Amino acid sequence: MHPSILVTGGTGQLACALAAHAGVTRVGRPDIDFDRPDTIDTILRVNCPAFVVNAAAWTAVDAAETHVEAAERANHTGPARMAALCRELNITFIHISTDYVFSGDKGAPYVETDPVDPRSVYGRTKAEGEQAVLAANPDSIILRTAWVYSPYNRNFVRTMVEAAAKRPKLRVVSDQIGNPTSADALADVIMQIIACIRDTGWKTDYAGIYHATGAGHASWYELACAAIKAAARHGAPTPAIEPITTADWPTPARRPHDARLDCTRLKQVFDCAPGPWQPEVERVVAELMAHKQP
């Protein structure tokens, strides 16, 4: 029996979250590898799913600055090939993108029609990937998300909780703001979109770009404080947390200063959106603490 929903991204946060839902099969390297484009064709033709969710990407933002071609294959040419094949095979294609396609200089939440203006190799390859996906398959759905965290894999919330257990003081950037997004909440939204398409059949209005992030915004410092306070309620130590500026923590890739996304279109078209980020941080941290090694 062919899987109904095929998710790429293997052991990534979103793939793990989606795998908890019925009818989902996840695949990753080496079975599907954007560095070996023929694997895309093989996986899709063998499995013939009704839906493909492309959660695979080059997400190492700083490393992308020096691994440009690999980032382009993972974020641009690979997804475009997948989108084209989904069109050929009549598979609904949902592609995950990022707030890094924007500069962060708008000073207000971005809507889908705002012009992209990436300031990093990662952001540029993701922006180019969006356009290539839509050119190859105009019926694609693209979900831009941001600041994803979960109990799975490596992410900022987990890093902060683990660091708090080892260090008496942490320094966290406080002048970058965005929308923290739980991988589980994003997975729920994707499943609701799929359920809507199944119920109504495909509508041309469904195609295009959407923003899908947790409700509310925070700085990295505020997100760290929330995670560490949540961990403290489960007996973890509470280190001092010092707010610092981006200039105090230089990185190879430039991060958007204010990458808040407006999710109105997602609510209007599919009547869904991730909920507030704060309760999700509490839940994720509780799960992390419950699985800590004694």
QUIKAJO-V786558 format. One record per pair of residues at least 24 apart in sequence whose ideal C-beta (glycine too) atoms are under 8 Angstrom apart, sorted by the first residue. I is the first residue (numbers start at 1). J is the second residue. D is the distance in Angstrom with one decimal. If there is no record, write none. Layout:
i = <I | I>
j = <J | J>
d = <D | D>
This chain:
i = <2 | 2 | 2 | 3 | 3 | 4 | 4 | 4 | 5 | 5 | 5 | 5 | 5 | 5 | 6 | 6 | 6 | 6 | 6 | 6 | 6 | 7 | 7 | 7 | 8 | 8 | 8 | 8 | 8 | 8 | 8 | 9 | 9 | 9 | 9 | 10 | 11 | 11 | 12 | 12 | 12 | 12 | 12 | 13 | 13 | 13 | 13 | 13 | 13 | 13 | 14 | 14 | 14 | 14 | 14 | 14 | 14 | 15 | 15 | 16 | 16 | 16 | 16 | 17 | 17 | 17 | 17 | 17 | 17 | 18 | 18 | 18 | 18 | 18 | 20 | 20 | 21 | 21 | 25 | 28 | 32 | 34 | 34 | 34 | 34 | 34 | 35 | 35 | 35 | 37 | 37 | 37 | 40 | 40 | 40 | 40 | 41 | 41 | 44 | 44 | 44 | 44 | 44 | 45 | 45 | 48 | 48 | 49 | 50 | 50 | 51 | 51 | 51 | 51 | 51 | 51 | 52 | 52 | 52 | 52 | 52 | 52 | 53 | 53 | 53 | 54 | 54 | 54 | 54 | 54 | 54 | 55 | 57 | 57 | 57 | 58 | 58 | 59 | 60 | 61 | 61 | 61 | 61 | 61 | 61 | 62 | 62 | 62 | 64 | 64 | 64 | 64 | 64 | 65 | 65 | 65 | 65 | 66 | 68 | 68 | 71 | 71 | 71 | 72 | 72 | 74 | 75 | 75 | 75 | 75 | 75 | 76 | 76 | 76 | 76 | 76 | 77 | 79 | 79 | 79 | 80 | 80 | 80 | 80 | 80 | 81 | 83 | 83 | 83 | 83 | 83 | 83 | 84 | 84 | 86 | 86 | 87 | 87 | 87 | 92 | 92 | 92 | 92 | 92 | 93 | 93 | 93 | 93 | 93 | 94 | 94 | 94 | 94 | 94 | 94 | 94 | 95 | 95 | 95 | 95 | 95 | 95 | 95 | 96 | 96 | 96 | 97 | 97 | 97 | 97 | 97 | 97 | 97 | 97 | 98 | 98 | 98 | 98 | 98 | 98 | 99 | 99 | 99 | 99 | 99 | 99 | 99 | 99 | 99 | 99 | 99 | 100 | 100 | 100 | 100 | 101 | 101 | 101 | 101 | 102 | 102 | 103 | 104 | 104 | 104 | 104 | 104 | 104 | 105 | 105 | 105 | 106 | 107 | 108 | 109 | 109 | 109 | 110 | 110 | 110 | 110 | 110 | 111 | 111 | 111 | 111 | 112 | 112 | 112 | 112 | 112 | 112 | 119 | 119 | 120 | 120 | 120 | 121 | 122 | 123 | 130 | 134 | 134 | 134 | 138 | 139 | 139 | 139 | 139 | 140 | 141 | 141 | 141 | 141 | 141 | 142 | 142 | 142 | 143 | 143 | 143 | 143 | 143 | 143 | 143 | 144 | 144 | 144 | 144 | 144 | 144 | 145 | 145 | 145 | 145 | 145 | 145 | 146 | 146 | 146 | 146 | 146 | 146 | 146 | 147 | 147 | 147 | 147 | 147 | 147 | 147 | 148 | 148 | 148 | 148 | 149 | 149 | 149 | 149 | 149 | 149 | 150 | 150 | 150 | 150 | 151 | 151 | 151 | 151 | 152 | 156 | 156 | 156 | 157 | 157 | 157 | 157 | 157 | 157 | 158 | 160 | 160 | 160 | 160 | 161 | 161 | 161 | 161 | 161 | 161 | 161 | 163 | 164 | 164 | 164 | 164 | 164 | 164 | 164 | 165 | 165 | 165 | 167 | 168 | 168 | 169 | 169 | 169 | 169 | 170 | 170 | 170 | 170 | 170 | 170 | 171 | 171 | 171 | 171 | 171 | 172 | 172 | 172 | 172 | 172 | 172 | 172 | 173 | 173 | 173 | 173 | 173 | 173 | 173 | 173 | 173 | 174 | 174 | 174 | 174 | 174 | 174 | 174 | 175 | 175 | 175 | 175 | 176 | 176 | 176 | 176 | 176 | 176 | 176 | 176 | 177 | 177 | 177 | 177 | 177 | 177 | 177 | 178 | 178 | 178 | 178 | 178 | 178 | 178 | 178 | 179 | 179 | 179 | 179 | 179 | 179 | 179 | 179 | 179 | 179 | 180 | 180 | 180 | 180 | 180 | 180 | 180 | 180 | 181 | 181 | 181 | 181 | 181 | 182 | 182 | 182 | 182 | 182 | 182 | 182 | 184 | 184 | 184 | 185 | 185 | 185 | 185 | 186 | 186 | 188 | 188 | 189 | 189 | 189 | 189 | 189 | 192 | 192 | 192 | 193 | 193 | 196 | 196 | 196 | 205 | 206 | 206 | 210 | 210 | 210 | 210 | 210 | 211 | 211 | 211 | 211 | 211 | 212 | 212 | 212 | 212 | 213 | 213 | 213 | 214 | 214 | 214 | 214 | 214 | 215 | 215 | 215 | 215 | 215 | 215 | 216 | 216 | 216 | 217 | 218 | 219 | 223 | 223 | 226 | 226 | 227 | 227 | 230 | 230 | 230 | 230 | 231 | 231 | 231 | 234 | 234 | 234 | 234 | 235 | 236>
j = <47 | 48 | 49 | 47 | 49 | 49 | 50 | 51 | 49 | 50 | 51 | 52 | 53 | 194 | 43 | 44 | 47 | 49 | 51 | 52 | 53 | 52 | 53 | 55 | 32 | 52 | 53 | 54 | 55 | 56 | 82 | 54 | 55 | 56 | 57 | 56 | 152 | 153 | 55 | 56 | 59 | 152 | 153 | 148 | 149 | 150 | 152 | 153 | 155 | 183 | 53 | 55 | 96 | 148 | 183 | 186 | 187 | 55 | 56 | 150 | 152 | 153 | 183 | 150 | 152 | 183 | 184 | 186 | 187 | 53 | 55 | 187 | 190 | 191 | 184 | 187 | 187 | 191 | 49 | 56 | 56 | 73 | 74 | 77 | 78 | 79 | 70 | 73 | 74 | 77 | 78 | 81 | 78 | 81 | 82 | 85 | 81 | 85 | 82 | 85 | 86 | 89 | 91 | 85 | 89 | 89 | 91 | 91 | 91 | 92 | 91 | 92 | 93 | 94 | 194 | 197 | 82 | 86 | 91 | 92 | 93 | 94 | 94 | 96 | 190 | 79 | 82 | 93 | 94 | 95 | 96 | 96 | 96 | 98 | 126 | 122 | 125 | 122 | 122 | 100 | 120 | 122 | 251 | 253 | 255 | 251 | 252 | 253 | 120 | 121 | 122 | 125 | 253 | 120 | 121 | 252 | 253 | 252 | 121 | 125 | 121 | 122 | 125 | 125 | 128 | 125 | 122 | 125 | 126 | 128 | 129 | 125 | 126 | 128 | 129 | 132 | 132 | 129 | 132 | 133 | 129 | 132 | 133 | 135 | 136 | 136 | 132 | 133 | 134 | 136 | 137 | 140 | 136 | 137 | 137 | 140 | 136 | 137 | 139 | 139 | 141 | 194 | 197 | 202 | 133 | 137 | 139 | 140 | 141 | 140 | 141 | 142 | 143 | 190 | 193 | 194 | 129 | 130 | 133 | 140 | 141 | 142 | 143 | 142 | 143 | 145 | 126 | 129 | 130 | 142 | 143 | 144 | 145 | 209 | 122 | 123 | 126 | 144 | 145 | 146 | 144 | 145 | 146 | 147 | 178 | 179 | 213 | 256 | 259 | 260 | 261 | 126 | 255 | 256 | 259 | 126 | 127 | 130 | 144 | 256 | 259 | 256 | 176 | 255 | 256 | 257 | 258 | 259 | 256 | 257 | 258 | 258 | 258 | 260 | 260 | 261 | 262 | 211 | 259 | 260 | 261 | 262 | 211 | 262 | 264 | 265 | 144 | 208 | 209 | 210 | 211 | 265 | 254 | 256 | 253 | 254 | 255 | 253 | 253 | 256 | 209 | 207 | 208 | 209 | 207 | 202 | 204 | 206 | 207 | 207 | 193 | 206 | 207 | 208 | 210 | 208 | 209 | 210 | 186 | 189 | 190 | 210 | 211 | 212 | 266 | 209 | 210 | 211 | 212 | 213 | 261 | 181 | 186 | 211 | 212 | 213 | 261 | 178 | 179 | 180 | 181 | 213 | 259 | 261 | 178 | 179 | 180 | 181 | 213 | 214 | 223 | 181 | 182 | 183 | 186 | 180 | 181 | 182 | 183 | 281 | 284 | 182 | 183 | 184 | 284 | 284 | 287 | 288 | 291 | 183 | 220 | 223 | 224 | 223 | 227 | 281 | 284 | 285 | 288 | 288 | 223 | 224 | 227 | 228 | 227 | 228 | 231 | 236 | 285 | 288 | 289 | 239 | 227 | 228 | 231 | 236 | 237 | 238 | 239 | 231 | 236 | 237 | 239 | 239 | 240 | 239 | 240 | 241 | 242 | 224 | 228 | 239 | 240 | 241 | 242 | 241 | 242 | 244 | 248 | 249 | 220 | 221 | 224 | 241 | 242 | 243 | 244 | 219 | 220 | 221 | 243 | 244 | 245 | 246 | 248 | 249 | 219 | 220 | 221 | 222 | 243 | 244 | 245 | 219 | 245 | 246 | 257 | 219 | 220 | 246 | 255 | 256 | 257 | 258 | 259 | 217 | 218 | 219 | 257 | 258 | 259 | 260 | 213 | 217 | 218 | 256 | 258 | 259 | 260 | 261 | 213 | 214 | 215 | 216 | 217 | 218 | 259 | 260 | 261 | 277 | 213 | 214 | 216 | 218 | 223 | 277 | 280 | 281 | 212 | 213 | 214 | 274 | 277 | 214 | 274 | 277 | 280 | 281 | 283 | 284 | 280 | 283 | 284 | 214 | 274 | 275 | 280 | 212 | 274 | 272 | 274 | 266 | 270 | 272 | 273 | 274 | 270 | 271 | 272 | 270 | 272 | 270 | 271 | 272 | 269 | 269 | 270 | 263 | 265 | 266 | 269 | 270 | 261 | 262 | 263 | 265 | 266 | 263 | 266 | 273 | 274 | 261 | 263 | 274 | 274 | 275 | 276 | 277 | 280 | 263 | 273 | 274 | 275 | 276 | 277 | 276 | 277 | 278 | 260 | 277 | 243 | 277 | 281 | 278 | 281 | 281 | 285 | 281 | 282 | 285 | 286 | 285 | 288 | 289 | 285 | 286 | 289 | 290 | 289 | 289>
d = <5.7 | 4.8 | 6.2 | 5.6 | 5.0 | 6.1 | 5.2 | 6.8 | 6.0 | 7.0 | 4.6 | 7.8 | 6.6 | 6.5 | 7.4 | 7.5 | 5.4 | 3.9 | 7.1 | 5.1 | 7.4 | 7.8 | 4.6 | 5.8 | 5.7 | 7.2 | 7.2 | 5.1 | 5.9 | 4.0 | 7.7 | 7.5 | 3.4 | 4.3 | 7.4 | 7.2 | 7.6 | 6.4 | 5.6 | 7.1 | 7.9 | 7.9 | 6.2 | 5.5 | 7.5 | 4.5 | 5.1 | 4.9 | 6.2 | 4.1 | 7.8 | 4.2 | 6.5 | 6.8 | 5.1 | 6.1 | 6.3 | 5.0 | 7.9 | 7.0 | 4.0 | 6.8 | 7.1 | 6.1 | 7.0 | 4.1 | 4.8 | 7.0 | 3.8 | 6.4 | 7.2 | 4.6 | 6.6 | 7.5 | 7.7 | 7.3 | 6.7 | 5.3 | 7.4 | 7.2 | 7.2 | 4.8 | 4.7 | 7.4 | 3.1 | 7.8 | 7.1 | 5.8 | 7.9 | 7.6 | 6.7 | 5.6 | 6.7 | 5.5 | 5.3 | 6.5 | 8.0 | 6.2 | 7.2 | 5.3 | 7.0 | 6.2 | 6.9 | 7.9 | 7.2 | 6.6 | 7.6 | 6.2 | 6.7 | 6.6 | 6.7 | 4.8 | 7.9 | 6.7 | 5.5 | 7.8 | 6.8 | 5.5 | 5.4 | 7.3 | 5.3 | 7.0 | 4.7 | 7.3 | 6.0 | 5.6 | 5.9 | 7.1 | 7.0 | 4.7 | 6.3 | 5.1 | 6.9 | 8.0 | 7.3 | 7.0 | 7.1 | 7.4 | 7.9 | 7.2 | 6.3 | 4.5 | 7.8 | 4.7 | 7.6 | 5.5 | 4.4 | 5.0 | 6.9 | 4.3 | 4.3 | 6.9 | 6.7 | 6.9 | 5.1 | 4.5 | 5.2 | 7.3 | 5.5 | 7.9 | 5.7 | 6.3 | 4.7 | 5.1 | 7.6 | 7.6 | 7.3 | 3.8 | 5.0 | 7.5 | 4.6 | 5.0 | 7.9 | 4.6 | 4.2 | 5.7 | 7.3 | 4.9 | 7.0 | 5.3 | 6.9 | 3.7 | 5.8 | 7.4 | 4.8 | 7.6 | 7.5 | 4.3 | 7.9 | 4.3 | 3.9 | 5.3 | 3.9 | 6.0 | 5.8 | 7.6 | 6.8 | 4.0 | 6.9 | 7.5 | 7.4 | 7.7 | 6.1 | 6.9 | 7.4 | 5.6 | 7.4 | 4.6 | 7.1 | 7.4 | 4.7 | 7.8 | 6.6 | 6.4 | 7.0 | 7.8 | 7.6 | 7.5 | 5.1 | 5.8 | 7.1 | 4.9 | 7.3 | 7.8 | 5.6 | 6.4 | 5.4 | 7.0 | 5.4 | 5.3 | 6.7 | 4.5 | 7.5 | 7.6 | 7.6 | 7.1 | 5.0 | 6.0 | 6.8 | 6.6 | 6.2 | 7.4 | 3.9 | 7.8 | 6.1 | 7.5 | 7.4 | 6.3 | 3.9 | 8.0 | 5.7 | 6.1 | 7.8 | 6.3 | 7.1 | 5.6 | 4.1 | 6.8 | 6.9 | 5.8 | 5.7 | 6.2 | 7.7 | 7.3 | 2.7 | 4.1 | 4.9 | 4.9 | 8.0 | 6.7 | 7.5 | 7.0 | 6.4 | 7.5 | 4.1 | 6.0 | 4.1 | 7.2 | 7.3 | 6.8 | 5.4 | 6.4 | 7.5 | 4.8 | 7.3 | 7.4 | 7.8 | 7.2 | 4.6 | 6.5 | 6.2 | 5.7 | 4.4 | 7.1 | 4.0 | 5.4 | 7.6 | 6.8 | 6.2 | 7.8 | 6.7 | 8.0 | 7.4 | 7.9 | 6.1 | 7.0 | 7.5 | 7.8 | 4.8 | 6.5 | 6.8 | 6.4 | 6.5 | 7.1 | 6.9 | 7.0 | 4.6 | 6.9 | 7.6 | 7.7 | 7.2 | 5.4 | 7.7 | 4.4 | 7.9 | 6.6 | 7.1 | 5.1 | 6.9 | 7.8 | 6.2 | 5.2 | 5.7 | 7.8 | 5.2 | 5.5 | 8.0 | 5.0 | 5.0 | 7.7 | 5.7 | 4.9 | 6.1 | 6.2 | 4.9 | 6.2 | 4.6 | 5.6 | 7.4 | 7.7 | 7.3 | 5.2 | 7.6 | 5.3 | 6.8 | 6.4 | 7.4 | 6.4 | 6.9 | 7.3 | 6.2 | 6.4 | 3.6 | 6.3 | 6.0 | 5.5 | 4.4 | 5.3 | 7.1 | 6.8 | 6.9 | 6.6 | 7.6 | 7.0 | 4.7 | 6.3 | 6.0 | 6.8 | 7.8 | 6.1 | 7.7 | 4.6 | 4.7 | 6.1 | 5.6 | 7.0 | 4.8 | 7.0 | 6.0 | 5.6 | 7.5 | 7.8 | 7.9 | 4.8 | 6.1 | 6.1 | 6.3 | 7.1 | 5.2 | 7.8 | 5.9 | 6.3 | 5.7 | 5.2 | 6.7 | 5.5 | 4.5 | 7.6 | 6.5 | 6.7 | 7.8 | 5.4 | 7.3 | 5.1 | 7.0 | 7.9 | 4.8 | 4.9 | 7.2 | 7.2 | 5.4 | 4.5 | 4.4 | 5.9 | 7.3 | 6.5 | 6.8 | 7.2 | 4.7 | 6.5 | 7.8 | 5.9 | 7.0 | 5.7 | 7.5 | 5.4 | 4.9 | 6.9 | 3.7 | 7.6 | 3.5 | 6.6 | 7.2 | 6.9 | 5.1 | 5.6 | 6.9 | 6.2 | 5.8 | 6.2 | 5.5 | 7.1 | 5.8 | 7.6 | 7.8 | 5.3 | 6.6 | 5.0 | 7.6 | 5.3 | 7.5 | 6.5 | 7.7 | 6.3 | 7.4 | 7.3 | 7.6 | 4.6 | 6.1 | 8.0 | 3.5 | 5.2 | 7.6 | 7.1 | 5.4 | 7.9 | 7.8 | 5.8 | 5.8 | 6.9 | 7.9 | 5.1 | 7.9 | 5.7 | 5.3 | 4.0 | 7.7 | 6.9 | 7.5 | 4.6 | 4.3 | 5.9 | 6.9 | 6.2 | 6.7 | 7.0 | 3.7 | 7.7 | 7.6 | 6.3 | 7.2 | 8.0 | 7.8 | 6.4 | 3.9 | 6.2 | 5.7 | 6.0 | 6.0 | 7.9 | 7.5 | 7.3 | 7.8 | 5.2 | 6.5 | 5.8 | 6.4 | 7.9 | 4.3 | 5.2 | 7.0 | 5.3 | 7.7 | 8.0 | 6.5 | 6.7 | 7.8 | 7.6 | 5.5 | 4.5 | 7.3 | 7.9 | 3.9 | 6.0 | 4.9 | 6.9 | 6.4 | 6.2 | 5.6 | 6.7 | 6.5 | 4.9 | 6.2 | 6.3 | 4.8 | 7.2 | 6.6 | 3.5 | 6.5 | 7.4 | 6.9 | 6.5 | 5.8 | 4.6 | 6.8 | 5.2 | 5.4 | 6.9 | 5.0 | 6.8 | 7.8 | 7.9 | 7.2 | 6.3 | 5.0 | 5.7 | 5.7 | 5.9 | 5.0 | 3.8 | 7.1 | 5.3 | 7.6 | 6.1 | 7.3 | 6.5 | 3.9 | 7.9 | 7.6 | 6.8>
